[in-house]
Amino acid sequence: MPKNKTHSGTKKRFRVTGSGKVMREQAGHVHKFHEKTPQKARALSKDLVVSKADVKKVKKLLGI
């Protein structure tokens, strides 16, 4: 069976931890900080674990 190529957009958006969890950034963190409280901006800066339903698809796109 041939190797899977890594999807270039996916590798920029997701990362895999040492224990195998797939992490992603939160939506809304990039801009419009003047409308957000500092507490909200800090909360949005933390990465989240990808939901179980999407892990298989993301790992396939990452070539794992």
All heavy atoms as TSV, in Angstrom:
chain	resi	resn	atom	element	x	y	z
A	1	MET	N	N	0.838	-1.178	0.000
A	1	MET	CA	C	0.000	0.000	0.000
A	1	MET	C	C	0.886	1.246	0.000
A	1	MET	O	O	1.866	1.322	0.736
A	1	MET	CB	C	-0.882	-0.017	1.248
A	1	MET	CG	C	-1.930	1.024	1.263
A	1	MET	SD	S	-3.175	0.591	2.502
A	1	MET	CE	C	-4.508	1.512	1.878
A	2	PRO	N	N	0.551	2.265	-0.823
A	2	PRO	CA	C	1.407	3.458	-0.878
A	2	PRO	C	C	1.293	4.298	0.385
A	2	PRO	O	O	0.320	4.225	1.121
A	2	PRO	CB	C	0.857	4.222	-2.087
A	2	PRO	CG	C	-0.530	3.759	-2.235
A	2	PRO	CD	C	-0.553	2.331	-1.769
A	3	LYS	N	N	2.314	5.101	0.591
A	3	LYS	CA	C	2.312	6.004	1.740
A	3	LYS	C	C	1.317	7.140	1.498
A	3	LYS	O	O	1.064	7.520	0.360
A	3	LYS	CB	C	3.702	6.598	1.947
A	3	LYS	CG	C	4.746	5.613	2.363
A	3	LYS	CD	C	6.072	6.325	2.560
A	3	LYS	CE	C	7.143	5.346	2.990
A	3	LYS	NZ	N	8.434	6.028	3.162
A	4	ASN	N	N	0.778	7.681	2.592
A	4	ASN	CA	C	-0.113	8.832	2.493
A	4	ASN	C	C	0.704	10.109	2.533
A	4	ASN	O	O	1.611	10.240	3.353
A	4	ASN	CB	C	-1.114	8.844	3.644
A	4	ASN	CG	C	-2.143	7.759	3.522
A	4	ASN	OD1	O	-2.473	7.342	2.430
A	4	ASN	ND2	N	-2.637	7.285	4.640
A	5	LYS	N	N	0.382	11.048	1.648
A	5	LYS	CA	C	1.033	12.350	1.696
A	5	LYS	C	C	0.378	13.192	2.777
A	5	LYS	O	O	-0.832	13.117	2.987
A	5	LYS	CB	C	0.913	13.063	0.350
A	5	LYS	CG	C	1.805	12.483	-0.721
A	5	LYS	CD	C	1.858	13.410	-1.907
A	5	LYS	CE	C	2.863	12.890	-2.914
A	5	LYS	NZ	N	2.990	13.791	-4.071
A	6	THR	N	N	1.176	14.009	3.451
A	6	THR	CA	C	0.652	14.913	4.469
A	6	THR	C	C	-0.065	16.069	3.789
A	6	THR	O	O	0.471	16.680	2.859
A	6	THR	CB	C	1.799	15.451	5.336
A	6	THR	OG1	O	2.462	14.350	5.935
A	6	THR	CG2	C	1.283	16.372	6.412
A	7	HIS	N	N	-1.268	16.363	4.225
A	7	HIS	CA	C	-2.041	17.485	3.690
A	7	HIS	C	C	-1.425	18.773	4.227
A	7	HIS	O	O	-1.322	18.960	5.442
A	7	HIS	CB	C	-3.503	17.354	4.121
A	7	HIS	CG	C	-4.413	18.320	3.448
A	7	HIS	ND1	N	-4.609	19.599	3.925
A	7	HIS	CD2	C	-5.167	18.205	2.337
A	7	HIS	CE1	C	-5.467	20.218	3.125
A	7	HIS	NE2	N	-5.817	19.398	2.154
A	8	SER	N	N	-1.012	19.672	3.332
A	8	SER	CA	C	-0.249	20.842	3.760
A	8	SER	C	C	-1.067	21.790	4.624
A	8	SER	O	O	-0.532	22.437	5.521
A	8	SER	CB	C	0.311	21.585	2.548
A	8	SER	OG	O	-0.732	22.010	1.698
A	9	GLY	N	N	-2.372	21.901	4.383
A	9	GLY	CA	C	-3.206	22.757	5.216
A	9	GLY	C	C	-3.423	22.165	6.597
A	9	GLY	O	O	-3.494	22.893	7.590
A	10	THR	N	N	-3.528	20.851	6.659
A	10	THR	CA	C	-3.756	20.174	7.935
A	10	THR	C	C	-2.535	20.261	8.836
A	10	THR	O	O	-2.663	20.467	10.043
A	10	THR	CB	C	-4.135	18.700	7.694
A	10	THR	OG1	O	-5.251	18.646	6.817
A	10	THR	CG2	C	-4.487	18.012	8.989
A	11	LYS	N	N	-1.351	20.139	8.272
A	11	LYS	CA	C	-0.145	20.178	9.113
A	11	LYS	C	C	0.071	21.551	9.739
A	11	LYS	O	O	0.743	21.672	10.758
A	11	LYS	CB	C	1.083	19.740	8.326
A	11	LYS	CG	C	1.566	20.707	7.293
A	11	LYS	CD	C	2.771	20.158	6.558
A	11	LYS	CE	C	3.201	21.095	5.444
A	11	LYS	NZ	N	4.287	20.545	4.644
A	12	LYS	N	N	-0.520	22.600	9.144
A	12	LYS	CA	C	-0.411	23.932	9.719
A	12	LYS	C	C	-1.413	24.160	10.844
A	12	LYS	O	O	-1.224	25.039	11.679
A	12	LYS	CB	C	-0.633	24.990	8.641
A	12	LYS	CG	C	0.402	24.983	7.542
A	12	LYS	CD	C	-0.014	25.903	6.414
A	12	LYS	CE	C	0.865	25.664	5.189
A	12	LYS	NZ	N	0.386	26.426	4.031
A	13	ARG	N	N	-2.504	23.404	10.849
A	13	ARG	CA	C	-3.600	23.640	11.788
A	13	ARG	C	C	-3.636	22.705	12.987
A	13	ARG	O	O	-4.259	23.014	13.992
A	13	ARG	CB	C	-4.936	23.529	11.045
A	13	ARG	CG	C	-5.172	24.660	10.079
A	13	ARG	CD	C	-6.438	24.423	9.278
A	13	ARG	NE	N	-6.781	25.602	8.495
A	13	ARG	CZ	C	-6.318	25.862	7.288
A	13	ARG	NH1	N	-5.473	25.039	6.711
A	13	ARG	NH2	N	-6.679	26.958	6.656
A	14	PHE	N	N	-2.996	21.551	12.887
A	14	PHE	CA	C	-3.070	20.558	13.949
A	14	PHE	C	C	-1.673	20.123	14.359
A	14	PHE	O	O	-0.728	20.209	13.574
A	14	PHE	CB	C	-3.844	19.320	13.479
A	14	PHE	CG	C	-5.260	19.601	13.087
A	14	PHE	CD1	C	-5.591	19.847	11.769
A	14	PHE	CD2	C	-6.263	19.636	14.030
A	14	PHE	CE1	C	-6.891	20.110	11.390
A	14	PHE	CE2	C	-7.578	19.891	13.678
A	14	PHE	CZ	C	-7.888	20.127	12.356
A	15	ARG	N	N	-1.570	19.629	15.596
A	15	ARG	CA	C	-0.317	19.027	16.047
A	15	ARG	C	C	-0.665	17.819	16.903
A	15	ARG	O	O	-1.740	17.742	17.496
A	15	ARG	CB	C	0.540	20.020	16.821
A	15	ARG	CG	C	-0.047	20.462	18.132
A	15	ARG	CD	C	0.829	21.505	18.812
A	15	ARG	NE	N	0.228	21.930	20.057
A	15	ARG	CZ	C	0.366	21.308	21.219
A	15	ARG	NH1	N	1.096	20.219	21.288
A	15	ARG	NH2	N	-0.221	21.766	22.305
A	16	VAL	N	N	0.257	16.864	16.936
A	16	VAL	CA	C	0.055	15.641	17.710
A	16	VAL	C	C	0.994	15.678	18.906
A	16	VAL	O	O	2.192	15.942	18.769
A	16	VAL	CB	C	0.332	14.397	16.840
A	16	VAL	CG1	C	0.109	13.121	17.640
A	16	VAL	CG2	C	-0.559	14.402	15.614
A	17	THR	N	N	0.433	15.428	20.087
A	17	THR	CA	C	1.246	15.429	21.305
A	17	THR	C	C	2.024	14.128	21.404
A	17	THR	O	O	1.818	13.194	20.621
A	17	THR	CB	C	0.353	15.583	22.547
A	17	THR	OG1	O	-0.500	14.439	22.631
A	17	THR	CG2	C	-0.468	16.854	22.481
A	18	GLY	N	N	2.889	14.063	22.384
A	18	GLY	CA	C	3.675	12.859	22.595
A	18	GLY	C	C	2.830	11.652	22.938
A	18	GLY	O	O	3.191	10.514	22.607
A	19	SER	N	N	1.699	11.890	23.593
A	19	SER	CA	C	0.821	10.776	23.962
A	19	SER	C	C	-0.152	10.415	22.843
A	19	SER	O	O	-0.953	9.495	23.004
A	19	SER	CB	C	0.038	11.123	25.230
A	19	SER	OG	O	-0.775	12.258	25.010
A	20	GLY	N	N	-0.122	11.136	21.713
A	20	GLY	CA	C	-0.949	10.786	20.566
A	20	GLY	C	C	-2.214	11.598	20.422
A	20	GLY	O	O	-2.994	11.360	19.497
A	21	LYS	N	N	-2.457	12.563	21.321
A	21	LYS	CA	C	-3.643	13.402	21.191
A	21	LYS	C	C	-3.438	14.414	20.069
A	21	LYS	O	O	-2.326	14.896	19.859
A	21	LYS	CB	C	-3.928	14.153	22.500
A	21	LYS	CG	C	-4.445	13.284	23.610
A	21	LYS	CD	C	-4.862	14.129	24.785
A	21	LYS	CE	C	-3.742	14.155	25.799
A	21	LYS	NZ	N	-4.114	14.853	27.029
A	22	VAL	N	N	-4.521	14.717	19.351
A	22	VAL	CA	C	-4.466	15.711	18.283
A	22	VAL	C	C	-5.009	17.018	18.845
A	22	VAL	O	O	-6.118	17.073	19.353
A	22	VAL	CB	C	-5.286	15.251	17.062
A	22	VAL	CG1	C	-5.191	16.278	15.942
A	22	VAL	CG2	C	-4.811	13.900	16.579
A	23	MET	N	N	-4.211	18.078	18.742
A	23	MET	CA	C	-4.572	19.372	19.300
A	23	MET	C	C	-4.846	20.362	18.166
A	23	MET	O	O	-4.290	20.252	17.081
A	23	MET	CB	C	-3.440	19.917	20.173
A	23	MET	CG	C	-2.976	18.991	21.266
A	23	MET	SD	S	-4.212	18.686	22.521
A	23	MET	CE	C	-4.184	20.245	23.382
A	24	ARG	N	N	-5.715	21.353	18.466
A	24	ARG	CA	C	-6.033	22.401	17.506
A	24	ARG	C	C	-6.163	23.721	18.241
A	24	ARG	O	O	-6.368	23.749	19.453
A	24	ARG	CB	C	-7.337	22.099	16.785
A	24	ARG	CG	C	-8.551	22.128	17.706
A	24	ARG	CD	C	-9.852	22.080	16.942
A	24	ARG	NE	N	-10.995	22.078	17.823
A	24	ARG	CZ	C	-11.594	23.146	18.322
A	24	ARG	NH1	N	-11.114	24.352	18.052
A	24	ARG	NH2	N	-12.642	23.053	19.112
A	25	GLU	N	N	-6.036	24.829	17.494
A	25	GLU	CA	C	-6.252	26.144	18.083
A	25	GLU	C	C	-7.732	26.476	18.041
A	25	GLU	O	O	-8.499	25.884	17.276
A	25	GLU	CB	C	-5.442	27.196	17.324
A	25	GLU	CG	C	-3.951	27.014	17.519
A	25	GLU	CD	C	-3.174	28.271	17.221
A	25	GLU	OE1	O	-3.782	29.296	16.839
A	25	GLU	OE2	O	-1.960	28.227	17.379
A	26	GLN	N	N	-8.134	27.441	18.842
A	26	GLN	CA	C	-9.536	27.820	18.905
A	26	GLN	C	C	-9.853	28.901	17.883
A	26	GLN	O	O	-9.010	29.749	17.571
A	26	GLN	CB	C	-9.885	28.327	20.310
A	26	GLN	CG	C	-9.734	27.256	21.366
A	26	GLN	CD	C	-10.344	27.695	22.668
A	26	GLN	OE1	O	-11.523	27.969	22.740
A	26	GLN	NE2	N	-9.525	27.762	23.702
A	27	ALA	N	N	-11.068	28.862	17.379
A	27	ALA	CA	C	-11.518	29.872	16.429
A	27	ALA	C	C	-11.692	31.210	17.137
A	27	ALA	O	O	-12.041	31.264	18.317
A	27	ALA	CB	C	-12.844	29.442	15.804
A	28	GLY	N	N	-11.441	32.288	16.426
A	28	GLY	CA	C	-11.658	33.615	16.969
A	28	GLY	C	C	-10.493	34.171	17.754
A	28	GLY	O	O	-10.617	35.232	18.370
A	29	HIS	N	N	-9.339	33.505	17.737
A	29	HIS	CA	C	-8.203	33.976	18.525
A	29	HIS	C	C	-7.316	34.953	17.751
A	29	HIS	O	O	-6.522	35.664	18.358
A	29	HIS	CB	C	-7.356	32.793	18.988
A	29	HIS	CG	C	-6.082	33.199	19.666
A	29	HIS	ND1	N	-6.076	33.954	20.813
A	29	HIS	CD2	C	-4.787	32.999	19.343
A	29	HIS	CE1	C	-4.807	34.178	21.174
A	29	HIS	NE2	N	-4.025	33.605	20.291
A	30	VAL	N	N	-7.460	35.035	16.453
A	30	VAL	CA	C	-6.463	35.733	15.643
A	30	VAL	C	C	-6.622	37.253	15.647
A	30	VAL	O	O	-5.644	37.983	15.696
A	30	VAL	CB	C	-6.502	35.188	14.197
A	30	VAL	CG1	C	-5.505	35.916	13.335
A	30	VAL	CG2	C	-6.195	33.706	14.203
A	31	HIS	N	N	-7.836	37.758	15.603
A	31	HIS	CA	C	-8.000	39.205	15.432
A	31	HIS	C	C	-9.192	39.717	16.227
A	31	HIS	O	O	-9.871	38.974	16.915
A	31	HIS	CB	C	-8.156	39.565	13.948
A	31	HIS	CG	C	-9.324	38.925	13.293
A	31	HIS	ND1	N	-10.532	39.524	13.169
A	31	HIS	CD2	C	-9.473	37.697	12.729
A	31	HIS	CE1	C	-11.381	38.710	12.554
A	31	HIS	NE2	N	-10.764	37.596	12.288
A	32	LYS	N	N	-9.408	41.028	16.125
A	32	LYS	CA	C	-10.481	41.743	16.840
A	32	LYS	C	C	-10.340	41.629	18.355
A	32	LYS	O	O	-11.304	41.341	19.062
A	32	LYS	CB	C	-11.854	41.261	16.385
A	32	LYS	CG	C	-12.171	41.649	14.958
A	32	LYS	CD	C	-13.638	41.503	14.666
A	32	LYS	CE	C	-13.944	42.008	13.279
A	32	LYS	NZ	N	-15.354	41.838	12.930
A	33	PHE	N	N	-9.145	41.869	18.839
A	33	PHE	CA	C	-8.918	41.783	20.280
A	33	PHE	C	C	-9.504	42.982	21.026
A	33	PHE	O	O	-9.697	42.922	22.228
A	33	PHE	CB	C	-7.422	41.650	20.585
A	33	PHE	CG	C	-6.905	40.269	20.333
A	33	PHE	CD1	C	-6.061	40.010	19.276
A	33	PHE	CD2	C	-7.261	39.222	21.164
A	33	PHE	CE1	C	-5.591	38.725	19.041
A	33	PHE	CE2	C	-6.808	37.939	20.940
A	33	PHE	CZ	C	-5.966	37.695	19.882
A	34	HIS	N	N	-9.787	44.063	20.332
A	34	HIS	CA	C	-10.375	45.217	21.028
A	34	HIS	C	C	-11.809	44.919	21.468
A	34	HIS	O	O	-12.344	45.616	22.325
A	34	HIS	CB	C	-10.342	46.456	20.127
A	34	HIS	CG	C	-11.171	46.342	18.900
A	34	HIS	ND1	N	-10.740	45.691	17.770
A	34	HIS	CD2	C	-12.416	46.774	18.626
A	34	HIS	CE1	C	-11.690	45.741	16.856
A	34	HIS	NE2	N	-12.719	46.400	17.348
A	35	GLU	N	N	-12.423	43.886	20.902
A	35	GLU	CA	C	-13.780	43.521	21.289
A	35	GLU	C	C	-13.814	42.435	22.366
A	35	GLU	O	O	-14.886	42.104	22.866
A	35	GLU	CB	C	-14.561	43.042	20.067
A	35	GLU	CG	C	-14.770	44.116	19.022
A	35	GLU	CD	C	-15.479	43.605	17.789
A	35	GLU	OE1	O	-15.903	42.441	17.775
A	35	GLU	OE2	O	-15.606	44.388	16.834
A	36	LYS	N	N	-12.662	41.872	22.657
A	36	LYS	CA	C	-12.602	40.777	23.625
A	36	LYS	C	C	-11.981	41.265	24.930
A	36	LYS	O	O	-11.084	42.101	24.924
A	36	LYS	CB	C	-11.762	39.623	23.074
A	36	LYS	CG	C	-12.325	38.964	21.834
A	36	LYS	CD	C	-11.403	37.868	21.368
A	36	LYS	CE	C	-11.978	37.145	20.177
A	36	LYS	NZ	N	-11.832	37.902	18.942
A	37	THR	N	N	-12.443	40.693	26.025
A	37	THR	CA	C	-11.805	40.997	27.306
A	37	THR	C	C	-10.464	40.264	27.356
A	37	THR	O	O	-10.278	39.256	26.664
A	37	THR	CB	C	-12.689	40.520	28.473
A	37	THR	OG1	O	-12.827	39.107	28.407
A	37	THR	CG2	C	-14.047	41.191	28.433
A	38	PRO	N	N	-9.516	40.736	28.157
A	38	PRO	CA	C	-8.247	40.037	28.275
A	38	PRO	C	C	-8.412	38.585	28.736
A	38	PRO	O	O	-7.664	37.705	28.310
A	38	PRO	CB	C	-7.488	40.864	29.318
A	38	PRO	CG	C	-8.066	42.229	29.217
A	38	PRO	CD	C	-9.511	42.021	28.878
A	39	GLN	N	N	-9.412	38.350	29.590
A	39	GLN	CA	C	-9.646	36.986	30.057
A	39	GLN	C	C	-10.070	36.083	28.896
A	39	GLN	O	O	-9.631	34.939	28.799
A	39	GLN	CB	C	-10.732	36.964	31.146
A	39	GLN	CG	C	-10.322	37.638	32.434
A	39	GLN	CD	C	-10.549	39.153	32.413
A	39	GLN	OE1	O	-10.919	39.736	31.408
A	39	GLN	NE2	N	-10.305	39.788	33.547
A	40	LYS	N	N	-10.924	36.600	28.030
A	40	LYS	CA	C	-11.387	35.827	26.874
A	40	LYS	C	C	-10.234	35.569	25.914
A	40	LYS	O	O	-10.098	34.465	25.362
A	40	LYS	CB	C	-12.507	36.581	26.168
A	40	LYS	CG	C	-13.160	35.809	25.048
A	40	LYS	CD	C	-13.906	34.625	25.611
A	40	LYS	CE	C	-14.723	33.942	24.535
A	40	LYS	NZ	N	-15.389	32.736	25.049
A	41	ALA	N	N	-9.385	36.572	25.697
A	41	ALA	CA	C	-8.249	36.412	24.795
A	41	ALA	C	C	-7.293	35.351	25.313
A	41	ALA	O	O	-6.776	34.534	24.543
A	41	ALA	CB	C	-7.520	37.743	24.637
A	42	ARG	N	N	-7.055	35.333	26.628
A	42	ARG	CA	C	-6.178	34.300	27.205
A	42	ARG	C	C	-6.802	32.921	27.083
A	42	ARG	O	O	-6.112	31.932	26.793
A	42	ARG	CB	C	-5.877	34.605	28.675
A	42	ARG	CG	C	-4.827	35.663	28.875
A	42	ARG	CD	C	-4.286	35.633	30.294
A	42	ARG	NE	N	-5.335	35.752	31.295
A	42	ARG	CZ	C	-5.833	36.897	31.765
A	42	ARG	NH1	N	-5.382	38.052	31.287
A	42	ARG	NH2	N	-6.757	36.906	32.694
A	43	ALA	N	N	-8.098	32.837	27.305
A	43	ALA	CA	C	-8.781	31.543	27.210
A	43	ALA	C	C	-8.739	30.996	25.783
A	43	ALA	O	O	-8.582	29.789	25.584
A	43	ALA	CB	C	-10.224	31.673	27.672
A	44	LEU	N	N	-8.870	31.887	24.800
A	44	LEU	CA	C	-8.838	31.460	23.405
A	44	LEU	C	C	-7.438	31.050	22.956
A	44	LEU	O	O	-7.289	30.363	21.948
A	44	LEU	CB	C	-9.365	32.571	22.501
A	44	LEU	CG	C	-10.863	32.817	22.542
A	44	LEU	CD1	C	-11.207	34.068	21.757
A	44	LEU	CD2	C	-11.632	31.625	22.020
A	45	SER	N	N	-6.399	31.476	23.672
A	45	SER	CA	C	-5.037	31.155	23.254
A	45	SER	C	C	-4.655	29.715	23.573
A	45	SER	O	O	-3.669	29.207	23.034
A	45	SER	CB	C	-4.040	32.100	23.921
A	45	SER	OG	O	-3.960	31.839	25.303
A	46	LYS	N	N	-5.433	29.045	24.418
A	46	LYS	CA	C	-5.122	27.662	24.779
A	46	LYS	C	C	-5.607	26.712	23.691
A	46	LYS	O	O	-6.668	26.882	23.115
A	46	LYS	CB	C	-5.784	27.311	26.108
A	46	LYS	CG	C	-5.234	28.126	27.258
A	46	LYS	CD	C	-5.830	27.696	28.569
A	46	LYS	CE	C	-5.106	28.404	29.687
A	46	LYS	NZ	N	-5.951	29.353	30.380
A	47	ASP	N	N	-4.800	25.687	23.421
A	47	ASP	CA	C	-5.178	24.677	22.438
A	47	ASP	C	C	-6.190	23.705	23.022
A	47	ASP	O	O	-6.237	23.488	24.232
A	47	ASP	CB	C	-3.944	23.895	21.982
A	47	ASP	CG	C	-3.014	24.736	21.129
A	47	ASP	OD1	O	-3.406	25.842	20.751
A	47	ASP	OD2	O	-1.904	24.263	20.844
A	48	LEU	N	N	-6.992	23.116	22.138
A	48	LEU	CA	C	-8.002	22.144	22.538
A	48	LEU	C	C	-7.712	20.801	21.883
A	48	LEU	O	O	-7.087	20.735	20.825
A	48	LEU	CB	C	-9.398	22.599	22.115
A	48	LEU	CG	C	-9.961	23.840	22.769
A	48	LEU	CD1	C	-11.327	24.156	22.179
A	48	LEU	CD2	C	-10.090	23.645	24.266
A	49	VAL	N	N	-8.206	19.740	22.509
A	49	VAL	CA	C	-8.102	18.406	21.929
A	49	VAL	C	C	-9.195	18.265	20.872
A	49	VAL	O	O	-10.335	18.679	21.083
A	49	VAL	CB	C	-8.266	17.328	23.018
A	49	VAL	CG1	C	-8.171	15.940	22.417
A	49	VAL	CG2	C	-7.232	17.507	24.108
A	50	VAL	N	N	-8.839	17.699	19.724
A	50	VAL	CA	C	-9.808	17.478	18.656
A	50	VAL	C	C	-10.812	16.427	19.115
A	50	VAL	O	O	-10.462	15.468	19.806
A	50	VAL	CB	C	-9.081	17.021	17.375
A	50	VAL	CG1	C	-10.060	16.643	16.284
A	50	VAL	CG2	C	-8.155	18.116	16.885
A	51	SER	N	N	-12.080	16.586	18.725
A	51	SER	CA	C	-13.119	15.659	19.148
A	51	SER	C	C	-12.842	14.251	18.612
A	51	SER	O	O	-12.199	14.078	17.569
A	51	SER	CB	C	-14.485	16.133	18.672
A	51	SER	OG	O	-14.550	16.091	17.266
A	52	LYS	N	N	-13.354	13.266	19.341
A	52	LYS	CA	C	-13.116	11.864	18.976
A	52	LYS	C	C	-13.611	11.556	17.565
A	52	LYS	O	O	-13.015	10.752	16.850
A	52	LYS	CB	C	-13.827	10.938	19.960
A	52	LYS	CG	C	-13.158	10.809	21.291
A	52	LYS	CD	C	-13.906	9.795	22.144
A	52	LYS	CE	C	-13.249	9.629	23.492
A	52	LYS	NZ	N	-13.965	8.630	24.314
A	53	ALA	N	N	-14.708	12.175	17.164
A	53	ALA	CA	C	-15.290	11.897	15.858
A	53	ALA	C	C	-14.376	12.337	14.709
A	53	ALA	O	O	-14.442	11.777	13.613
A	53	ALA	CB	C	-16.638	12.592	15.729
A	54	ASP	N	N	-13.509	13.319	14.941
A	54	ASP	CA	C	-12.672	13.863	13.873
A	54	ASP	C	C	-11.227	13.379	13.913
A	54	ASP	O	O	-10.472	13.642	12.980
A	54	ASP	CB	C	-12.679	15.391	13.941
A	54	ASP	CG	C	-14.059	15.963	13.728
A	54	ASP	OD1	O	-14.835	15.361	12.962
A	54	ASP	OD2	O	-14.362	17.005	14.324
A	55	VAL	N	N	-10.828	12.681	14.961
A	55	VAL	CA	C	-9.427	12.300	15.118
A	55	VAL	C	C	-8.960	11.407	13.976
A	55	VAL	O	O	-7.875	11.606	13.422
A	55	VAL	CB	C	-9.203	11.604	16.483
A	55	VAL	CG1	C	-7.832	10.968	16.554
A	55	VAL	CG2	C	-9.360	12.606	17.603
A	56	LYS	N	N	-9.756	10.435	13.591
A	56	LYS	CA	C	-9.357	9.499	12.545
A	56	LYS	C	C	-9.098	10.225	11.227
A	56	LYS	O	O	-8.098	9.979	10.549
A	56	LYS	CB	C	-10.442	8.432	12.368
A	56	LYS	CG	C	-10.071	7.340	11.398
A	56	LYS	CD	C	-11.160	6.274	11.332
A	56	LYS	CE	C	-10.793	5.190	10.331
A	56	LYS	NZ	N	-11.853	4.177	10.212
A	57	LYS	N	N	-9.982	11.156	10.875
A	57	LYS	CA	C	-9.840	11.892	9.621
A	57	LYS	C	C	-8.600	12.794	9.650
A	57	LYS	O	O	-7.846	12.856	8.676
A	57	LYS	CB	C	-11.082	12.738	9.370
A	57	LYS	CG	C	-11.076	13.473	8.048
A	57	LYS	CD	C	-12.260	14.394	7.895
A	57	LYS	CE	C	-13.521	13.587	7.664
A	57	LYS	NZ	N	-14.685	14.456	7.353
A	58	VAL	N	N	-8.377	13.465	10.779
A	58	VAL	CA	C	-7.226	14.375	10.880
A	58	VAL	C	C	-5.917	13.582	10.816
A	58	VAL	O	O	-4.978	13.987	10.130
A	58	VAL	CB	C	-7.310	15.206	12.173
A	58	VAL	CG1	C	-6.033	15.989	12.383
A	58	VAL	CG2	C	-8.496	16.141	12.110
A	59	LYS	N	N	-5.862	12.452	11.506
A	59	LYS	CA	C	-4.640	11.638	11.480
A	59	LYS	C	C	-4.354	11.115	10.083
A	59	LYS	O	O	-3.207	11.045	9.662
A	59	LYS	CB	C	-4.739	10.493	12.478
A	59	LYS	CG	C	-4.526	10.927	13.900
A	59	LYS	CD	C	-4.374	9.754	14.830
A	59	LYS	CE	C	-3.967	10.224	16.213
A	59	LYS	NZ	N	-3.700	9.119	17.126
A	60	LYS	N	N	-5.403	10.786	9.336
A	60	LYS	CA	C	-5.206	10.335	7.966
A	60	LYS	C	C	-4.630	11.453	7.110
A	60	LYS	O	O	-3.733	11.234	6.306
A	60	LYS	CB	C	-6.530	9.846	7.372
A	60	LYS	CG	C	-6.396	9.298	5.976
A	60	LYS	CD	C	-7.714	8.836	5.410
A	60	LYS	CE	C	-7.506	8.324	3.998
A	60	LYS	NZ	N	-8.776	8.095	3.303
A	61	LEU	N	N	-5.146	12.676	7.291
A	61	LEU	CA	C	-4.635	13.813	6.533
A	61	LEU	C	C	-3.207	14.167	6.924
A	61	LEU	O	O	-2.435	14.677	6.109
A	61	LEU	CB	C	-5.541	15.030	6.729
A	61	LEU	CG	C	-6.907	14.951	6.057
A	61	LEU	CD1	C	-7.800	16.088	6.538
A	61	LEU	CD2	C	-6.783	14.990	4.556
A	62	LEU	N	N	-2.847	13.885	8.182
A	62	LEU	CA	C	-1.485	14.144	8.640
A	62	LEU	C	C	-0.520	13.042	8.211
A	62	LEU	O	O	0.687	13.159	8.387
A	62	LEU	CB	C	-1.446	14.276	10.158
A	62	LEU	CG	C	-2.058	15.563	10.723
A	62	LEU	CD1	C	-2.128	15.482	12.238
A	62	LEU	CD2	C	-1.265	16.770	10.302
A	63	GLY	N	N	-1.040	11.958	7.663
A	63	GLY	CA	C	-0.194	10.854	7.229
A	63	GLY	C	C	0.263	9.964	8.346
A	63	GLY	O	O	1.275	9.272	8.252
A	64	ILE	N	N	-0.501	9.937	9.448
A	64	ILE	CA	C	-0.137	9.115	10.607
A	64	ILE	C	C	-0.874	7.798	10.545
A	64	ILE	O	O	-2.020	7.722	10.257
A	64	ILE	CB	C	-0.477	9.852	11.924
A	64	ILE	CG1	C	0.349	11.120	11.990
A	64	ILE	CG2	C	-0.214	8.986	13.122
A	64	ILE	CD1	C	0.004	12.007	13.148
